[in-house]
Amino acid sequence: MLHFELVTPEKLLRSENVHMVVVPGSEGDFGVLEGHAPFMSTIRDGNIEIYKTASNQSPEIIRVEGGFAEVNEKGLTVLAEKAG
């Protein structure tokens, strides 16, 4: 499982283990699974798609505005200017 955190300047909104997250990167959407290579990207206004399990056909959607995403050995952290 991938450890995913969604953080805004106000608070930590999410900290959970999920199957996959699709992030609206500034140069296009990208999906992150467990074991993804270290990566950093700015994000554009758009929707984060959270897939809780491999068989989850309808993801949870969270709207984000600005910020950046970092993938490292601990998982994926999205630092968004606004979320919700």
Protein Blocks (a to p, Z undefined) as FASTA:
>chain_A
ZZdddddfkbcfbdcddfbdcdddfkbccdddehiacdddddddddddddfbfklmbdcd
dddeehiddddfkbccdddfbgZZ
